Amino acid sequence: MDKNDLKPAGFLDIPIPRDIDLISSIKELKKAKNAIILAHYYQTGEIQDIADFIGDSLALAQWAAGTDADIIVLCGVGFMAETAKILSPQKRVFVPDLNAGCSLADSCPADRFKEFIEQHLDHTVISYVNTSAAVKTLTDVVVTSTNARRIVESFPPDAKIIFAPDRNLGNYINSVTGRNMVLWDGACHVHERFSLEKILELKSVYPEALILAHPECKSAILTISNFVGSTQALLEYATKSAAKEFIVATESGILHEMKEKNPDKVFIPAPPNDSTCACNECSFMKLNTMEKLYNCLKYEMPEIFVDEDIIRKAVLPVRKMLEMSKTKQ
């Protein structure tokens, strides 16, 4: 999906009075409607600050499954809202902007993925959570970057596995587990853009800085990194580390929480190939704004709907992931 293709119908473009206090108004609406706001780490800082819970894909799924709120507002991208609806079909799920898609999910259309599976019928299908609900119906177990390695290693070493859609994460899991999973050729446009040359230049300016990278990055970036892990793992590593400077190779929204938890440390966003940018942002994640969040809560639109038959099938691999993630190995 290209940002230039965004449709205005994806959100409520209703003017908001200039004198309105968005923060207090959103809080009042949330309380009145028994709503909960879940936000991904890649959202803007102001949305993270007002959210009831912020986390990575696994944590958001866990919260969506356990909340007693009547309304879930998912400040993230489409597949996250779909996952929330799959786990809580009795609840109403909303997003501030329906145009907040995911390049990685888009890289794996369900019809083409079904054909791919049919070429490897004796394989177990492991799909990243960054996929559509339709792809999840074709999946044996869903994973996130937090639990992908553990879940893959729960299968016998000689198990035949399809891993989709992220080839970089799949390659990384293969390299650290010695597996030979069959990989779907998909990728995240944000993590694909990181520049090895520019990261090395930053390292020369900050020689004491540790390089932290998400496993969706290309292997060359992972090779020079001091630590590779999910968004949540990167945050925890930076918080526990005695180091004071970090170059962070993932979507720059995570730096907000890193700085909140570690005000005495320096976090430098790893730059993309685009020489005009100093940081790497997901244009889809940043479509959500405080104004859209306010309108979303006030007018209860746009709402996420998933076909009941798809929910019935897609919930099985998602629940399997959640069960396998309850205890750390």
N, C-alpha and C positions, 0 to 999 in steps of 0.2 A: 504494500500500500504506500502510495506517495502522498506526502503532506499536501501537495497541490490538488489532490483528488478529494479532499475532505468535503463532506456534505454539510451544509448549515443545519439540516434537520437532525443532526446528531446530538444537539444540545438545545436548551431553551435560551434563545437570545432575547431575553426580556430585560429591558433597562431596569437598573437598580437605583433607588434614590441615592444621591451623592452623600447625603448626611447619615446614611445608615452605618451602624457599627456591625460589620460583617461577623466578627468573632462572636460577640454576644448574641447576635441574631441567630447564627448557626447553632449555638449552644442551646438557645431557647427552643428552636424548632426540633432539635434532636431530643430534648427532654420531653416535649409535648407529644411527640410521635413514637416514643420508645424506640428510637433509632440508634444504631451504632455506626461509627465511621471507622472503616479499616483502610489504612494507607500503606502503600509500598514505600520502601526506603528511597525509591527513585522519584518520588513526588517532590514538589517544591517544599522548602522549609516551612512555610506558613501552613500548608496542608498537613504536614507531619506534626506540627505543633498542636493543631486543633483535633487531630485524630484521637480516638479512644485507644487505638492500638496501631503500632507501626511494625512492620516485619518484612521478611522475605516471603517467597511464594508458599513455602511449607507452613510457616507460622500463620499466614493469612488463611490458608485452608483449614488449619486446626481451629482457629478462632471462629471461622464461619460455621464450622461443624458444631461448635459448642455454645454459641451465644444464645441467650434467651430473649434477645431483642426481636421486635416485630419487623423491623426494617433494617436492612444492611445496605449501607452506601459504601461501595468499593471504589476507593480512589487509587486506581491502577490502570490496567489495560483489560481488554475484552475477555481474554481467557480466564483471568482471575475472577471476574464477575460471574462468568459461566460456571466456574468451579464452585463458587459460593452458592449459586442456585442449585447445582447438582447435589451438594451436600445438605442444603436446607430448602428443599422444594416448597415447603409450606410457608416460607418467609418471602417477603417481597424484597427483591434485590435491585438496586439502582446504581448507575454510574453517572458522574457529572457530564461526560461526553462520550457518546457511543463511537465516535471516530477514533478513540484511543485504542488502536489495534496493536498488533505485535508482528514485526517482520519475521521473527522466527516461526511463530504459529502459521503465518501466511505462506512460509516456504514449504509447508507440508499439507497440501490439499488432501482431503479424506479419500477422494476417488483414486488419485494417483498412489496414495499410500496403501490402499487396499490392493491394488495391482502389484505393488512391491511385495506385500506380505504373501500374496498368492504364488510368488516366485520362490518363497522360502517357507513352505507350509510346516516344516518340522522345527521351526524356530519359535521360541518364546518372544513375545513382543513387549519391550519396555519402552514406554514413551515418556518424554519429559513433560512436565506439567504445562509448559509453554506450547500447548496445542489446543486445537478446537475441541469442543465436546464431541463432535463426530469422530475425530481421530481417537479420542479416549474410548469410544465404543469398540474400537478395533484392537484395543490394548489389553494385555494381561495384567500389567502393574504399571502404575504411574510413578515417576520419581521427580525429585527436585535436585538442584545442585547440592543441597545440604545432605541428602541421603542417597544419592545415586550410587556412589561407590559401595556403600554398605549393602544396598539392595542387590546390586549386581553380584557382589561376593556371597550373597546368601544362596545363590544357585551353584550347582556343581561346577568345578573348574572347566569341564568339557562341555558344558551346556551350550546349545546353539541359541544365540540371542540376536534379535534385531534391536538396535537402539536408534531412536528418532526423537526429535528431528535434528538436534545440534551435532554436527560432525566434529566440532572442536571439543565439546564436552565428551563426546563418545571416544575420540582419539585419546583424550587425557585419561579417561577411565580405563581404556585398553592398556595404556602405557604403565599405569600404576598397579594394575591387577594381573597383567600378563594375559588378558583375555584377547579374543579375536572376534569381537562382536561385528556384525554386519551393520554398517552405518548408513542412515539416510543422509543425503547431501543437503542439509539446511544450515543456516547460521543466523546469528543476531547482528543486525546492521551496526549496532553500537559497538559491540565487542570486536567486530571485524575491522573497525576503523582505526584501532590503536596503532600508532607508529612506533616501531622498534627503534628507529633512528632517533626520534624525538625523546623517547623515554631514556635512552642512553645519554642524550645531551642533558636532560634534567638530572640524571644521576651524577654527571660531572659537576653540575652546579651544587647539588646536594649529596656529596659523597657518603655521608653517614646515613642517608635515608634508606629505609628498607622498601623494596618493591612488593606490593601486594596485588595479586591478580585474580580475577574471576576465571574459572575453567572454561568459560565460553570464548576466551581470548585464543588467538592463534598460538600454536605450539612455540613459536619463536619468543613470544612474550612470556609464556609460562616458564620457558627454560631459564630466563634471566631473573625470574622472580624469587624472592626470599620466602614467600608463602603463597599458596594457591588455595582458594576456598570459596564457598558460597558467600553471598553478601553478608549474611549473619556471621559466618565464620571470619570474614575479613574484619568486621567490627569487633568481634571478641578478641581476635589476635592483636589488633592495634591497641585495644584497651588493656590487655594483660602484658604487652611487651614493654620492656624497659627502654626501648628506642624512643626518640623524641621526634623523628621526622619520617614521613611515609609518602611514597609515590603510589597512588591508588589507581589501578587499571580496571575500573568498572564504571558504570554510569555515575556521574558526579553527584547525584542526589544523596548518595550515602555519606558524603562528606559532612552534611548537616548534622547527622546523628553522631558521627565520629568526633566532630568538634564539640558537640554538646556533652558527650561523655568524657572527653579528654581535652579540656580547655588549655592545658599546658603543652599540648603537642601540635606539631605542624603537619597538615595534610595537603599534599599537592596533587591535583588531578592529572592523571596521565593524558597527554594530548593525542588527538586523532591525526590522521593524515592531512586533514584540511588545515592549511597553514593559518587560516583566519581565526581559528578557534583555539582557546587555551585549555578547554575542557571538553569532555565528550558527553553529550546529553541525548536522551531518547526523546525525539520530538513528539512521540505518541504519549509518553508519560506526562510530558509538560503541557498537554492539551487541557488537563484538568486544572481549573483555577478556583479561587475562593468564590468568585461571582457565580460560576457554574455550580459549585457545591451548594451555595445558598439557594439558587433556583431549583436545583434538584430536590432538596429537602422540602422547600416550600410547596412546589407544585407536584412533587412525587413523579418526576419524569427526568430522564428516560429510564424505563424499566427493562430489566433483562428477563426474557422468556426463553425457556428451553423445552423442546418437545418432550412429552412424558416418556415416550419410548426411548429416546436418547438418554434421558436422566436415568431410567431403569438400568440401561446397559453401562453407561459411563460411570455411574457411582461405584460399581464393583471394583475396578482397578484403583480408583481414588481411595476408597475405604481400605483396600489392601495395603496401599502405601501408608496410610495413617496408622494402621495396626502395626506394620513393620517398623514404624518410626517411634512407637511409644517407649521402647527401651533402647538405650544405647549399647552398642556392642563394643 
